Amino acid sequence: MTIVFKVSDNLKNKIIDYYKDMRKEKTPPYAVFQAQEEDTTVTLYESGKIMFQGTSADIDANIWIDLEKKLNKRVINYDGTETKEKEKDPTLMEYSTIGSDEVGTGDFFGPIVVTATFVSTKDFDFLKSLGVRDSKKITDEKILKIAPEIMKKIPYVTTILDNKTYNEHYSKSNNMNKLKAILHNKALYEIKSKNYSYAKIVVDEFCSPDNYYKYLQDVPNKVEHITFMTKAEDKVLSVACASIISRYTFLRKMDELSDSVHIPLPKGAGKDVDKVAQEIKDEYGLDKLQEIAKMNFSNVERI
């Protein structure tokens, strides 16, 4: 039997040290050493490849194949092929959490929606069956389908900042991140007050933790001991659910606003948004635009 594979750098010195007392006097060309262990000849080449030959080659190779898997997550087969060991799905957390996420902060039209949810470990299979992931990676059509099912089963609290109120409160001191922090805190406080048994509170990180708590310094009922995590919606099911429910609520609100002006309102803040904003301004005036759009966006200057 012959087994050949390339050794990771962090194992080379361990291998060299392990076989130092078993080395043969003669070293083959381009080899670091050749050693004999019982019925197996072991050769380490300068290229980093190691070869095991003999009736017990599999036994001796397994020592290092196991270490490659343990230390480097490499799964090495006897034919020399390999694959990266599959890491555990990061969304399948082993404990219950409260999580929050927001939608609408990058859209000219429509409100800002923040949702906090509580997801217990007993809900994991249900959510996996729905294919729950970050709402940004799920089509709006699918969100409209699965969100109502999630909302029936998963406890949640949603807070909505409508455009009129947003425009009244937005300023340099009350910037977007501060308003988001206040909304997150409100939703988290309400769901935390229901006394669910959870291991962590997770917020999808949109600013530094220090700034987050600084934004809340004058806010009563602050929720503390939060785990801030980038791309949390990909890693924590409660945040993924919050993202989906927030998106669902945002889509429904956008439908209502569209009906109010008899024009389908586009999402985002691109040139297509400028065109529709100009139509609304011409048809209904600036006051109506202030009721359905975020007036600090550069779209306003362009129109």
Secondary structure, DSSP 8 states (H G I E B T S, - for coil): -EEEEE--HHHHHHHHHHTTTSB-SS--TTEEEEEEETTEEEEEETTSEEEEEETTHHHHHHHHHHHHHHHH-EEE-TTS-EEE-----TT--SS-EEEEEEE-TT-SBS-EEEEEEEE-GGGHHHHHHHT---GGGS-HHHHHHHHHHHHHHS-EEEEEE-HHHHHHH-SSSS-HHHHHHHHHHHHHHHHHTT----SEEEEE-SS-HHHHHHHTTT-SS---S-EEETTHHHH-HHHHHHHHHHHHHHHHHHHHHHHHHTS---SSSSHHHHHHHHHHHHHH-HHHHHHHB-TTSTHHHH-
